[in-house]
């Protein structure tokens, strides 16, 4: 049995970056490829009344420190060495996410995706500054002028809105969100359950003879 597995992401989420690093291992172990679904996190927050941990944890004693500890545990568990906090966080990701949809339409999603994450969370930059945005992608060999123009077309804008609204309809309230079939999981710390669900849903039923 095959199962559809989706990774709903916004480049502005550090937890989505960290979770994505672990996806390759899950794909290798299960033989199932993830579908990468760009969504606009700001749109999801607006539709659900949610807010980023950056805002929700402000002023709470001990919880931010514990969240940081959990992040370090995740980084060690998965051997993540390139991650750097972005000093310009939070970054408005509208340009980045429209670019992701445009890159999917144009068949250049993988290099665009890798470059975007590199400049957001490995060599962090202020990626909502148009000049920095353009320079960063050009330095990674991306034809960003063509993609930026494509990203301004109505079909790209409408697709990102559609993907974001569909995510909310299905129960999403943040990023990273995963769907294994119709089963939703939220957060990088649920990846073990994501993998378990993939295995359960792809397990072939034992044939019975009369």
C-alpha positions in Angstrom: 0.0 0.0 0.0 1.3 3.5 -0.9 0.7 6.5 1.3 0.9 10.2 0.6 3.3 12.0 3.0 3.4 15.8 3.1 5.8 18.3 4.7 4.1 21.7 5.0 6.8 24.3 5.5 7.6 28.0 5.6 11.3 29.1 5.3 10.7 31.4 8.3 10.4 28.5 10.8 13.6 27.3 12.3 11.9 24.1 13.5 10.8 23.4 9.9 14.5 23.7 8.9 15.6 21.3 11.6 12.8 18.8 10.8 13.6 18.8 7.1 17.2 17.6 7.9 15.7 14.4 9.3 13.4 13.7 6.4 16.1 12.1 4.2 16.7 9.4 6.8 13.0 8.6 7.1 12.6 8.4 3.3 15.6 6.0 3.2 14.3 3.8 6.0 10.7 3.7 4.7 11.1 4.0 1.0 8.4 6.7 0.9 9.1 10.2 -0.6 7.8 13.3 1.1 5.8 15.9 -0.9 7.1 19.4 0.0 4.2 21.8 0.3 4.9 25.6 0.7 2.5 27.5 2.9 2.6 31.0 4.2 3.0 30.8 8.0 1.7 34.4 8.5 -1.5 33.4 6.8 -1.9 30.3 8.9 -1.3 32.4 12.1 -3.9 35.0 11.0 -6.5 32.3 10.1 -6.1 30.4 13.3 -5.2 33.1 15.9 -1.9 31.4 16.6 1.4 33.1 17.0 5.1 32.2 16.7 7.0 30.8 19.7 9.1 33.9 19.5 6.0 35.8 20.6 4.1 33.2 22.6 7.1 32.4 24.9 8.0 36.0 25.6 7.9 36.7 29.3 7.3 33.1 30.4 9.8 32.0 33.0 11.7 28.8 32.3 9.8 27.6 29.2 12.0 29.3 26.6 15.1 27.8 28.2 13.5 24.4 28.1 12.5 24.8 24.5 16.1 25.7 23.7 17.3 22.6 25.5 14.9 20.4 23.5 16.2 22.1 20.3 19.8 21.2 21.3 18.8 17.6 22.0 17.2 17.4 18.5 20.3 18.9 16.9 22.5 16.4 18.6 20.2 13.4 17.8 20.2 14.2 14.1 23.9 15.4 13.8 22.9 18.8 12.5 26.0 20.9 12.1 25.0 23.8 9.7 22.2 25.4 11.6 22.7 29.0 12.8 20.1 31.3 14.5 19.0 34.1 12.2 19.8 37.4 13.9 17.1 39.1 11.7 14.4 36.7 12.9 11.4 37.0 12.4 11.7 37.4 8.7 8.7 38.2 6.4 8.7 35.2 4.1 6.2 36.2 1.4 8.8 36.7 -1.3 10.5 33.4 -0.3 7.3 31.4 -0.3 6.0 32.8 -3.6 9.4 31.9 -5.0 9.0 28.4 -3.7 5.7 28.0 -5.6 7.2 29.6 -8.7 10.2 27.2 -8.5 7.8 24.2 -8.3 6.0 25.5 -11.4 9.3 26.0 -13.2 10.8 22.7 -12.3 13.7 24.1 -10.2 12.3 23.6 -6.7 15.2 21.5 -5.3 18.0 24.1 -5.9 15.8 27.0 -4.9 14.7 25.2 -1.7 18.3 24.4 -0.7 19.5 27.9 -1.4 16.6 29.5 0.6 17.4 27.4 3.6 21.1 28.0 3.3 20.6 31.8 3.4 18.0 31.6 6.1 19.5 29.2 8.6 23.1 28.2 7.6 24.5 31.6 6.6 21.7 33.7 7.9 20.7 36.9 6.1 17.8 39.4 6.2 15.9 37.6 3.4 13.0 40.0 3.4 15.3 42.8 2.1 14.9 42.7 -1.8 18.5 43.5 -2.5 19.9 40.9 -0.1 17.3 38.4 -1.3 18.5 38.8 -4.9 22.2 38.8 -4.1 21.9 35.7 -1.9 20.1 33.6 -4.6 22.5 34.8 -7.3 25.4 33.7 -5.2 23.9 30.3 -5.1 23.5 30.1 -8.9 19.7 30.6 -9.0 18.2 32.6 -11.8 16.3 34.6 -9.3 15.2 37.4 -11.6 13.3 35.0 -13.7 11.8 33.3 -10.6 10.9 36.6 -9.0 9.1 37.7 -12.1 7.3 34.4 -12.2 6.4 34.7 -8.5 4.4 37.9 -9.2 2.1 36.2 -11.6 -1.5 35.5 -10.4 -1.4 31.8 -10.7 1.6 31.6 -8.3 0.0 34.0 -5.8 -3.3 32.1 -5.9 -1.6 28.7 -5.5 0.2 29.9 -2.3 -3.1 31.2 -0.9 -4.8 27.9 -1.9 -2.1 25.8 -0.2 -2.2 27.9 2.9 -6.0 27.8 3.2 -6.1 24.1 2.5 -3.6 23.5 5.3 -5.8 25.4 7.8 -8.9 23.4 6.6 -7.1 20.2 7.3 -6.1 21.3 10.8 -2.8 23.0 10.5 -1.9 25.9 12.8 1.8 26.2 12.3 5.0 24.8 10.7 6.3 22.2 10.4 3.2 20.2 9.9 3.2 16.7 8.4 0.4 14.6 7.0 0.7 10.9 6.6 -2.4 10.2 4.6 -5.1 12.1 6.5 -3.2 11.9 9.8 -1.7 15.2 10.9 1.4 15.7 13.0 2.8 19.0 14.2 6.4 19.9 15.1 9.8 18.5 14.7 9.5 16.4 17.8 6.7 14.3 16.2 9.0 12.9 13.5 9.3 9.6 15.3 5.5 9.3 15.2 5.5 10.4 11.6 7.8 7.5 10.7 5.8 5.1 12.8 2.6 6.1 11.0 4.3 5.7 7.6 5.3 2.2 8.5 1.9 1.3 9.8 0.1 2.7 6.8 2.3 1.1 4.2 2.4 -2.3 5.8 1.0 -4.8 3.4 -1.9 -6.9 4.8 -1.1 -10.5 5.2 -2.8 -12.5 2.4 -5.0 -15.3 3.6 -5.8 -18.5 1.7 -9.1 -20.4 2.0 
